[in-house]
Amino acid sequence: MNDHPPAESWRLRADIDLDALRANVRALTERATGGAALMAVVKADGYGHGLVPCARAAREAGAAWLGTATPDEALALRAAGDTGRVLCWLWTPGGPWRRAIEADIDVSVAASWALAEVTAAARAAGRRARVHLKADTGLGRNGCQPADWPDLVAAARAAEAAGAIRVTGMWSHFACADEPGHPSIALQQRAFDEALATAARAGLDPEVRHFANSPATLTLPAAHYDLVRPGVALYGLSPSPETGTPADFGLRPVMTLRAWLASVKRVPGGHGVSYGHHYVTPGETTLALVPAGYADGVPRHASGCGPVLVAGKWRTVAGRVAMDQFVVDLGGDSAAAGDEAVLFGPGDRGEPTAEDWARAAGTIGYEIVTRVGHRVPRIYHGESAS
């Protein structure tokens, strides 16, 4: 699975610790209450860590389900040999419903048009579709509004009775579970319970009910139902840094992003650095060039503030992050071309973490890891022999 250029040509790479991912899956499974199973969310290329290797590791650690956003992601799992339960939830009209049904993928339905399309596809395929009905309990994104829910569940029950579909799940998504105590949490859970009751009155009996994303898995045991659905927590990031660090939740970051210096040189004081000369050297100093830029996923918003470990110390991006590179000022310290620069990792060696980059760029850790580009090789550690 380690498809990468030879070591002598590396300028940048992401090391992925699959043993850490497995440990995270086990830790999150232990937090699931009432016998709830775990769905490992591997959308967005496994949050930037690699779809197939992370899915396999999650399965090995006991994940009963995999979750994807797009149909292409779910179908890629099947093409890679995964035969377990997979849910795909982000559909648009004309999507590959029939291919998903024939691949035994559970699909999400949140509106009448989607139910009509999946029913037609099931009839064309000559087999029942497995459907999860999604309720909008207050997030305001995808999901069926309460006013439309009775009609949707009635139509789903009719399609089920006709043999076209099987309603295998019902679900929703929290808006503010990363803010414990937020008033919307209780309101959403009450709305979900009401949606489940309405569906039961219509004669639907789903296999699984699920609501808990990463923060709810960690902090809202009453929302675990039959299945928890962690995403970012699988990869060792805290979904709510204000509530706790990864270590506080028994998690370990899975990705380490490192580069090798492309240039080290002495420059005089008053020397402009990178586009726009937003940084000018305060005196004679040593500049090191890190061959990573926004085309690789390094946030341009971290210009002048992004942290990186070089020559044993935290440095800060000097000037603007460019497409392929950025500069750090080493001051009186020395380094050489080819020396390692660690952008982020678990923090064991004093390196920054993805959360440190998130704070610097004014974003969240989710974005830091998912934006690491495809030209950055992923090197997998702890792959199974199978």
C-alpha positions in Angstrom: 0.0 0.0 0.0 3.0 2.3 0.3 3.0 3.7 -3.2 5.6 6.5 -3.0 8.8 7.7 -4.7 12.1 6.3 -3.6 13.4 7.7 -0.3 16.2 9.7 -1.8 13.6 11.8 -3.7 11.3 12.6 -0.8 10.7 16.3 -0.2 7.5 15.7 1.9 5.6 12.8 3.3 2.7 11.9 5.6 3.4 8.9 7.9 0.2 7.1 8.9 0.3 5.0 12.1 -2.4 2.3 11.5 -1.7 0.8 14.9 -2.8 4.2 16.5 -5.9 4.1 14.3 -6.7 0.6 15.5 -6.2 1.7 19.1 -8.5 4.7 18.6 -11.2 2.4 17.2 -11.0 0.2 20.2 -11.0 3.1 22.6 -14.1 4.6 21.0 -15.8 1.2 20.9 -15.2 1.0 24.7 -17.0 4.3 25.1 -20.1 3.2 23.2 -22.9 2.4 25.7 -25.7 -0.1 25.6 -23.9 -2.4 23.2 -23.8 0.2 20.4 -21.7 -0.9 17.5 -19.2 1.4 15.8 -19.3 2.9 12.3 -15.8 4.1 11.2 -16.3 7.2 9.0 -13.7 7.1 6.3 -15.0 9.8 3.9 -12.7 12.3 2.3 -10.0 9.7 1.7 -10.1 8.7 5.4 -9.9 12.3 6.5 -6.8 12.6 4.4 -5.2 9.5 5.8 -6.1 7.1 3.0 -9.5 5.5 2.4 -8.6 1.8 1.9 -5.8 1.4 4.5 -7.7 3.1 7.2 -10.9 1.2 6.4 -9.0 -2.1 6.6 -7.4 -1.1 9.9 -10.8 0.0 11.3 -12.3 -3.3 10.4 -9.5 -5.2 12.0 -10.1 -3.3 15.2 -13.8 -4.2 15.2 -15.6 -1.6 13.3 -19.0 -3.1 12.3 -19.8 -0.4 9.7 -17.9 2.0 7.4 -19.4 5.4 6.6 -18.7 7.4 3.4 -20.1 10.6 2.0 -20.0 10.0 -1.7 -21.1 7.0 -3.7 -17.6 6.8 -5.3 -16.0 6.4 -1.9 -18.4 3.5 -1.0 -17.9 1.8 -4.4 -14.1 2.2 -4.0 -14.3 0.2 -0.7 -16.1 -2.6 -2.5 -13.6 -2.5 -5.4 -10.8 -2.9 -2.7 -12.5 -6.0 -1.4 -14.5 -4.8 1.6 -17.6 -6.9 2.1 -19.0 -5.6 5.3 -21.7 -3.0 5.9 -21.1 0.4 4.3 -23.4 3.4 4.5 -23.2 6.2 1.8 -25.2 9.4 2.5 -24.5 12.2 0.1 -26.6 11.7 -2.9 -27.7 14.0 -5.8 -30.3 13.3 -8.4 -29.2 10.8 -11.0 -26.6 9.3 -8.7 -25.4 5.7 -9.2 -28.2 4.1 -7.0 -28.3 0.9 -9.0 -24.5 0.3 -8.7 -24.7 0.9 -5.0 -27.6 -1.5 -4.5 -25.9 -4.2 -6.5 -22.8 -3.6 -4.4 -24.8 -4.2 -1.2 -24.2 -0.6 0.0 -26.7 0.9 2.4 -27.9 4.3 1.1 -29.3 7.3 2.8 -32.6 8.9 1.8 -33.7 12.3 3.1 -36.4 13.4 0.6 -39.1 12.1 -1.6 -37.1 12.4 -4.8 -34.3 10.2 -3.4 -36.8 7.6 -2.3 -38.3 7.6 -5.8 -34.9 7.2 -7.4 -33.7 4.4 -5.1 -37.0 2.5 -5.4 -36.8 2.7 -9.2 -33.2 1.6 -9.1 -34.0 -1.3 -6.8 -36.7 -2.5 -9.2 -34.3 -2.2 -12.2 -31.7 -4.2 -10.2 -34.2 -6.9 -9.2 -33.2 -6.7 -5.5 -34.1 -4.8 -2.4 -32.3 -1.6 -1.6 -31.1 -1.1 2.0 -32.1 2.4 3.0 -31.4 4.7 6.0 -33.9 7.5 6.4 -32.3 10.7 7.6 -34.2 13.2 9.7 -33.3 16.9 10.0 -33.5 17.4 13.7 -32.0 20.9 13.7 -28.7 20.9 11.8 -30.4 22.4 8.7 -28.3 20.6 6.2 -29.4 17.3 4.6 -32.3 15.4 6.2 -36.1 15.5 6.1 -37.8 18.3 7.9 -40.3 17.3 10.6 -43.2 18.6 8.6 -42.3 16.2 5.7 -41.2 13.3 7.8 -44.6 11.5 8.2 -45.1 11.5 4.4 -41.5 10.2 3.8 -41.8 7.4 6.3 -45.3 6.4 5.0 -43.9 6.3 1.4 -40.9 4.3 2.6 -43.1 1.8 4.4 -45.2 1.4 1.2 -42.0 0.8 -0.8 -40.9 -1.7 1.8 -44.2 -3.5 1.7 -43.9 -3.7 -2.1 -40.5 -5.4 -1.8 -38.4 -2.6 -3.3 -36.5 -1.5 -0.2 -35.7 -2.4 3.4 -35.5 0.4 5.8 -32.4 -0.7 7.7 -31.6 2.5 9.5 -32.7 5.9 10.8 -30.4 8.7 11.6 -29.6 12.3 12.2 -26.6 14.6 12.9 -25.8 17.0 15.7 -25.1 20.7 15.1 -23.4 21.5 18.4 -22.3 18.3 20.1 -18.8 19.7 20.3 -20.2 22.3 22.7 -21.4 20.2 25.7 -24.4 21.8 27.3 -25.5 23.7 24.2 -29.3 23.9 24.3 -29.7 22.6 20.7 -28.4 19.2 21.8 -31.4 18.2 24.0 -33.8 19.7 21.4 -32.3 17.7 18.6 -32.3 14.5 20.6 -36.0 15.1 21.5 -36.7 15.7 17.8 -35.0 12.5 16.8 -36.9 10.5 19.4 -40.1 12.0 18.0 -39.1 11.1 14.4 -38.4 7.5 15.5 -41.8 7.3 17.2 -43.5 8.6 14.0 -41.7 6.0 11.9 -42.7 3.2 14.4 -46.3 4.2 14.1 -46.0 3.9 10.3 -44.8 0.3 10.8 -41.0 0.8 10.3 -38.6 -1.2 12.4 -35.0 -0.2 11.5 -32.0 -2.4 12.2 -30.0 0.5 13.6 -30.7 4.0 14.9 -27.7 6.3 14.9 -27.0 9.9 15.9 -23.6 10.2 17.6 -20.7 11.7 15.7 -17.2 12.0 17.3 -18.1 14.6 20.0 -21.3 12.8 20.9 -19.5 9.5 21.0 -17.1 11.0 23.5 -19.5 13.1 25.6 -23.1 12.1 25.1 -23.7 8.5 26.0 -27.5 9.0 25.9 -27.2 9.6 22.1 -25.4 6.3 21.3 -28.6 4.4 20.4 -27.6 1.3 18.3 -24.5 2.7 16.5 -22.0 5.4 17.1 -20.5 7.2 14.1 -17.1 8.7 14.9 -15.0 10.4 12.2 -12.2 12.7 13.2 -11.7 11.0 16.6 -10.7 7.8 14.7 -7.7 9.7 13.4 -6.7 10.8 16.9 -7.9 14.4 16.8 -10.1 15.9 19.4 -13.5 17.1 18.0 -13.7 19.6 20.8 -10.2 20.9 21.9 -11.9 23.1 24.5 -13.3 20.0 26.2 -10.2 17.8 26.0 -7.1 16.9 24.2 -6.7 13.6 22.3 -4.9 12.1 25.2 -7.7 13.1 27.5 -10.0 11.0 25.4 -7.5 8.1 25.1 -6.8 8.9 21.5 -3.5 9.2 19.5 -3.0 11.3 16.4 -2.5 9.0 13.4 -0.7 11.3 10.9 2.7 12.9 11.0 3.6 15.4 8.2 7.3 15.9 7.7 9.5 17.5 5.0 13.2 17.7 4.3 14.9 21.1 4.0 15.6 22.1 0.4 17.9 25.0 1.2 19.7 26.6 4.1 21.5 30.0 3.6 22.8 33.0 5.5 21.2 36.3 4.6 21.8 39.9 5.8 19.5 41.9 7.9 16.7 43.8 6.0 16.3 40.9 3.6 12.7 40.3 2.4 11.3 36.8 2.6 8.7 35.3 0.3 5.9 37.1 -1.7 5.0 40.6 -0.6 7.9 40.8 1.8 5.6 40.5 4.8 8.6 39.3 6.7 11.9 41.1 6.6 14.9 39.7 8.5 15.6 41.8 11.6 19.3 41.1 11.3 21.8 38.7 9.8 20.3 35.3 10.1 19.8 31.8 8.6 16.8 30.9 6.5 15.7 27.4 5.9 13.4 26.4 3.0 10.7 23.8 3.7 9.5 22.3 0.4 5.8 22.2 1.2 3.1 24.7 0.3 -0.6 25.3 -0.1 -0.7 22.9 -3.1 0.3 20.2 -0.6 -2.3 21.4 2.0 -0.2 23.8 4.1 -2.7 26.6 4.9 -1.9 29.9 3.3 -3.7 31.4 6.3 -0.9 30.1 8.4 1.5 32.5 6.7 3.6 34.2 9.4 2.3 32.0 12.2 2.4 28.3 11.2 4.6 26.2 13.6 7.2 23.7 12.4 9.9 21.8 14.3 13.3 22.4 12.7 16.8 21.8 14.3 15.2 20.8 17.6 13.0 23.9 18.1 9.6 25.2 17.1 9.9 27.8 14.3 7.3 29.9 12.7 6.6 30.3 9.0 8.5 33.5 7.9 6.4 35.4 5.4 3.8 33.9 3.1 3.2 30.3 2.4 3.7 29.8 -1.3 2.3 27.1 -3.5 5.2 24.6 -3.0 7.3 26.0 -0.2 7.7 28.2 2.8 10.6 29.7 4.8 11.5 29.6 8.5 14.0 31.9 10.2 16.5 29.8 12.2 18.1 32.9 13.9 21.4 31.9 15.3 20.8 28.2 14.9 22.2 26.0 12.1 20.8 23.3 9.9 21.6 21.7 6.5 19.8 20.9 3.4 18.2 17.5 3.8 17.5 17.9 7.5 14.0 17.0 8.7 11.3 19.5 9.4 8.2 18.2 11.2 5.0 20.2 10.5 2.8 18.2 12.8 2.5 14.8 14.5 1.4 13.4 17.9 3.7 15.8 19.7 5.9 13.1 21.3 9.1 14.7 20.1 8.0 18.2 20.9 6.6 18.8 17.3 3.5 20.8 16.7 0.2 19.0 16.4 -2.6 19.4 13.8 -4.5 21.3 16.4 -1.5 23.8 16.7 -1.8 24.4 13.0 -5.5 24.8 13.2 -5.2 27.5 15.9 -2.5 29.2 13.8 -4.7 29.2 10.6 -7.9 30.0 12.4 -9.6 26.7 11.5 -10.2 23.2 12.9 -8.0 20.1 13.0 -10.4 18.3 10.6 -9.4 20.7 7.8 -5.6 20.5 8.5 -5.5 16.7 7.9 -8.1 16.4 5.2 -6.4 19.1 3.1 -3.1 17.3 2.8 -2.8 16.9 -0.9 -2.5 13.8 -3.2 1.0 14.7 -4.2 2.1 14.0 -0.6 3.0 10.3 -0.3 1.3 8.4 2.5 3.6 6.0 4.2 1.7 3.3 6.2 3.1 1.8 9.3 1.5 -1.2 11.0 -0.2 -2.6 8.0 -1.5 -6.2 8.5 0.0 -9.0 6.5 -3.4 -9.9 5.0 
